[in-house]
Amino acid sequence: MATGEAMCINGQSTVSVTRRSYQVVIAATRDMGLGMDMKLPWDLPTDSQFFHDVTTRTTDPTKRNATIMGRKSWESTPLEIRPLPGRLNIVLTKSSCLDIATDENVLVCSSMELALELLATAPYSLSIEKVFVIGGGELLRNYMNAPSCDAIHLTEIDISVPCDAFAPRVDTSLYHPWYSSFPIVENGIRYSFNTYVRRKDTVVGSGEKKSAAGSDFKEYFFLPKMVFERHDEFGYLNLIQNIISSGDMNDNNTLTKFGCQMRFNLRKTFPLLTTKKVLWLGVVEELLQLISGSINPMEKGSNIWDSDEANEYLNRQAESV
Ligand SMILES: NC(=O)c1ccc[n+]([C@@H]2O[C@H](COP(=O)([O-])OP(=O)(O)OC[C@H]3O[C@@H](n4cnc5c(N)ncnc54)[C@H](OP(=O)(O)O)[C@@H]3O)[C@@H](O)[C@H]2O)c1
């Protein structure tokens, strides 16, 4: 549970209040369009499932999550799923005559600050695991790149359609990608799942980058587990775990496993592992050769084509049968 302190000047006295931090979960078009005429201008079941899972799942089964939304987003939610089941629904409105809090799963608040203070106070501080701000545009204009926003889960929909509600763009000077999925296509629409986390990576004075999955990766435990484990670094660590637990011991006393692959999406990030020493210059040289379509990659001293290891492995296996 992440909380933060804020100072409120109240007349002559200074009051310290505790507020919960939150994560934003939205889907937006290329122009950051969110909706049109109070509807989503797309039908993407896998994205709806992602939204459901991210906002509903908890690591502690005795707790649930909270979703904070603007009054118009509440009204635009289909009646069959309103209030969003399994979550505490918090609706923001300035109006005092909005009578929607008859359900025990719904709270109405007159400001984001009050909602975050309420969630930092018992009983919600104990019963609510994560807080998600889910739109719409008016709310996001003020709270998407704000200091209390720890992460942004953005489904990037590769279309340009007319919209009347928009989110701001992710401020990449404040957030960096944690995970970017390979694009999927559904109902003829191409889209991808992306998570950005608030930057904590500049170590003052050293200019070094801290590891995402190294000593300080616990700082990112606030992410939903299903997103946390999608970081590229865990692809590598899981593979190592797999080799240690079920690899074959070869003649050189080395554990091996054949046919394993790691796939990385280079669109947003570069998978420079921080839990393993990587010959960065060599990686870049060989990658540039591949991208440039070099006919003879060996001409610049590359070693990746020295031997056909896959073939050699299969030959060795065949000989040992
Ligand atoms: N693509 C997505 O992921 C996504 C997510 C959510 C929504 N949407 C779409 O977005 C559209 C709705 O967005 P919108 O920008 O029009 O409206 P919105 O942000 O959902 O709601 C605006 C209303 O919320 C209240 N509000 C906003 N900020 C507040 C604050 N700081 N304190 C107190 N109350 C506050 C006000 O209600 P009062 O006027 O009652 O005071 C305001 O009129 C719909 O088309 C919906 O389908 C898309």
PDBQT file of the ligand as one rigid body, heavy atoms in Angstrom, charges set to zero:
ROOT
HETATM    1  N1  LIG A 401     -11.104   4.568 -22.791  1.00  0.00    +0.000 N 
HETATM    2  C1  LIG A 401     -11.129   4.524 -21.476  1.00  0.00    +0.000 C 
HETATM    3  O1  LIG A 401     -10.286   3.858 -20.854  1.00  0.00    +0.000 OA
HETATM    4  C2  LIG A 401     -12.187   5.283 -20.736  1.00  0.00    +0.000 A 
HETATM    5  C3  LIG A 401     -12.239   5.262 -19.340  1.00  0.00    +0.000 A 
HETATM    6  C4  LIG A 401     -13.218   5.997 -18.695  1.00  0.00    +0.000 A 
HETATM    7  C5  LIG A 401     -14.109   6.743 -19.435  1.00  0.00    +0.000 A 
HETATM    8  N2  LIG A 401     -14.048   6.742 -20.789  1.00  0.00    +0.000 N 
HETATM    9  C6  LIG A 401     -14.948   7.579 -21.592  1.00  0.00    +0.000 C 
HETATM   10  O2  LIG A 401     -14.713   8.923 -21.208  1.00  0.00    +0.000 OA
HETATM   11  C7  LIG A 401     -15.920   9.683 -21.345  1.00  0.00    +0.000 C 
HETATM   12  C8  LIG A 401     -16.211  10.387 -20.039  1.00  0.00    +0.000 C 
HETATM   13  O3  LIG A 401     -15.117  11.252 -19.731  1.00  0.00    +0.000 OA
HETATM   14  P1  LIG A 401     -15.319  12.811 -19.448  1.00  0.00    +0.000 P 
HETATM   15  O4  LIG A 401     -14.018  13.499 -19.501  1.00  0.00    +0.000 OA
HETATM   16  O5  LIG A 401     -16.406  13.316 -20.321  1.00  0.00    +0.000 OA
HETATM   17  O6  LIG A 401     -15.901  12.816 -17.956  1.00  0.00    +0.000 OA
HETATM   18  P2  LIG A 401     -15.353  12.213 -16.581  1.00  0.00    +0.000 P 
HETATM   19  O7  LIG A 401     -13.975  12.677 -16.297  1.00  0.00    +0.000 OA
HETATM   20  O8  LIG A 401     -15.651  10.780 -16.493  1.00  0.00    +0.000 OA
HETATM   21  O9  LIG A 401     -16.371  12.914 -15.559  1.00  0.00    +0.000 OA
HETATM   22  C9  LIG A 401     -16.375  14.310 -15.435  1.00  0.00    +0.000 C 
HETATM   23  C10 LIG A 401     -17.191  14.670 -14.222  1.00  0.00    +0.000 C 
HETATM   24  O10 LIG A 401     -16.588  14.104 -13.053  1.00  0.00    +0.000 OA
HETATM   25  C11 LIG A 401     -16.648  15.016 -11.982  1.00  0.00    +0.000 C 
HETATM   26  N3  LIG A 401     -15.291  15.426 -11.650  1.00  0.00    +0.000 N 
HETATM   27  C12 LIG A 401     -14.198  15.443 -12.478  1.00  0.00    +0.000 A 
HETATM   28  N4  LIG A 401     -13.110  15.849 -11.798  1.00  0.00    +0.000 NA
HETATM   29  C13 LIG A 401     -13.516  16.052 -10.529  1.00  0.00    +0.000 A 
HETATM   30  C14 LIG A 401     -12.848  16.455  -9.342  1.00  0.00    +0.000 A 
HETATM   31  N5  LIG A 401     -11.537  16.687  -9.319  1.00  0.00    +0.000 N 
HETATM   32  N6  LIG A 401     -13.580  16.569  -8.221  1.00  0.00    +0.000 NA
HETATM   33  C15 LIG A 401     -14.903  16.313  -8.197  1.00  0.00    +0.000 A 
HETATM   34  N7  LIG A 401     -15.589  15.922  -9.289  1.00  0.00    +0.000 NA
HETATM   35  C16 LIG A 401     -14.896  15.793 -10.433  1.00  0.00    +0.000 A 
HETATM   36  C17 LIG A 401     -17.517  16.172 -12.456  1.00  0.00    +0.000 C 
HETATM   37  O11 LIG A 401     -18.843  15.757 -12.172  1.00  0.00    +0.000 OA
HETATM   38  P3  LIG A 401     -20.052  16.795 -11.873  1.00  0.00    +0.000 P 
HETATM   39  O12 LIG A 401     -20.300  17.495 -13.174  1.00  0.00    +0.000 OA
HETATM   40  O13 LIG A 401     -21.167  15.917 -11.443  1.00  0.00    +0.000 OA
HETATM   41  O14 LIG A 401     -19.540  17.713 -10.802  1.00  0.00    +0.000 OA
HETATM   42  C18 LIG A 401     -17.277  16.161 -13.953  1.00  0.00    +0.000 C 
HETATM   43  O15 LIG A 401     -18.302  16.760 -14.698  1.00  0.00    +0.000 OA
HETATM   44  C19 LIG A 401     -16.983   8.673 -21.767  1.00  0.00    +0.000 C 
HETATM   45  O16 LIG A 401     -17.108   8.700 -23.183  1.00  0.00    +0.000 OA
HETATM   46  C20 LIG A 401     -16.406   7.338 -21.355  1.00  0.00    +0.000 C 
HETATM   47  O17 LIG A 401     -16.902   6.276 -22.172  1.00  0.00    +0.000 OA
HETATM   48  C21 LIG A 401     -13.110   6.028 -21.443  1.00  0.00    +0.000 A 
ENDROOT
TORSDOF 0
